[in-house]
Amino acid sequence: MAMSEHTDSGRQGAVNEQRGISEALLQTEIRFWRDMIVSCRDTEPPDCLDRMHQALALAETRLVQLVGKRKSNVVHIHAARGGVK
C-alpha cells in the first residue's frame, strides 16, 4: 500500500468516527445493497448494478476497517496493561 493511501485511509477512519459511523449502521447499509442487488438484477441495466456492487464493496470495506481498528485498539490496551508478552 502506498504511503498516501495509508494516510488517506487513516484520515478516513478518523472522519468516520467523528461522524458516528457505527458497525450497526454499516451492517444495515450492507444488507440494503445486497437486497437491492437481488431485487433489481433482472430489471436494472448492468451499469446500475455495477454501481450497486461498488457501493456494497465500499460499505463492506469500511466495516472491515472499523472492526479491525477496534480489535487493534483492544490489543494495544491489553498490552499496555501487561496482558501480552
C-alpha positions as CSV (number, residue, x, y, z in Angstrom):
1,M,0.0,0.0,0.0
2,A,1.4,3.4,-0.9
3,M,2.1,5.8,1.9
4,S,-0.5,8.3,0.7
5,E,-3.2,5.5,0.6
6,H,-2.3,4.5,4.1
7,T,-2.5,8.1,5.3
8,D,-5.8,8.7,3.4
9,S,-7.4,5.6,5.0
10,G,-6.2,6.7,8.4
11,R,-7.8,10.1,7.9
12,Q,-11.0,8.5,6.6
13,G,-11.2,6.3,9.7
14,A,-10.9,9.3,12.0
15,V,-13.6,11.2,9.9
16,N,-15.9,8.1,10.1
17,E,-15.6,8.0,13.9
18,Q,-16.2,11.7,14.2
19,R,-19.4,11.3,12.1
20,G,-20.5,8.5,14.3
21,I,-20.5,5.7,11.7
22,S,-21.1,2.6,13.6
23,E,-20.8,-1.1,13.0
24,A,-24.6,-1.5,13.1
25,L,-25.1,1.3,10.6
26,L,-22.6,-0.3,8.1
27,Q,-24.2,-3.7,8.5
28,T,-27.6,-2.1,7.7
29,E,-26.1,-0.5,4.6
30,I,-24.6,-3.8,3.5
31,R,-28.0,-5.6,3.9
32,F,-29.6,-2.7,2.0
33,W,-27.3,-3.0,-1.0
34,R,-27.5,-6.8,-1.0
35,D,-31.3,-6.7,-1.1
36,M,-31.2,-4.0,-3.8
37,I,-28.9,-6.1,-6.0
38,V,-31.1,-9.2,-5.6
39,S,-34.4,-7.4,-6.2
40,C,-33.1,-5.3,-9.2
41,R,-30.8,-7.8,-11.0
42,D,-33.5,-8.5,-13.7
43,T,-34.8,-5.0,-14.2
44,E,-31.8,-2.6,-13.9
45,P,-29.1,-2.0,-16.6
46,P,-25.7,-3.5,-16.0
47,D,-24.0,-0.1,-15.2
48,C,-26.6,0.5,-12.5
49,L,-25.9,-2.9,-11.0
50,D,-22.2,-2.3,-11.2
51,R,-22.6,0.9,-9.1
52,M,-24.7,-1.0,-6.6
53,H,-21.9,-3.6,-6.3
54,Q,-19.3,-0.8,-5.8
55,A,-21.4,0.7,-3.1
56,L,-21.7,-2.7,-1.4
57,A,-18.0,-3.3,-1.6
58,L,-17.3,0.2,-0.1
59,A,-19.6,-0.5,2.8
60,E,-18.0,-3.9,3.4
61,T,-14.5,-2.4,3.3
62,R,-15.5,0.4,5.7
63,L,-16.9,-2.2,8.1
64,V,-13.7,-4.3,7.9
65,Q,-11.6,-1.2,8.6
66,L,-13.8,-0.2,11.5
67,V,-13.8,-3.6,13.2
68,G,-10.1,-4.1,12.5
69,K,-9.3,-0.8,14.1
70,R,-11.4,-1.6,17.2
71,K,-9.6,-5.0,17.5
72,S,-6.3,-3.3,17.2
73,N,-7.2,-0.8,19.9
74,V,-8.2,-3.6,22.2
75,V,-4.9,-5.4,21.7
76,H,-3.0,-2.2,22.4
77,I,-5.0,-1.6,25.6
78,H,-4.5,-5.2,26.7
79,A,-0.7,-4.9,26.0
80,A,-0.5,-1.7,28.0
81,R,-2.0,-3.4,31.0
82,G,0.7,-6.2,30.7
83,G,-1.6,-8.8,29.2
84,V,0.6,-9.5,26.1
85,K,4.1,-10.9,26.5
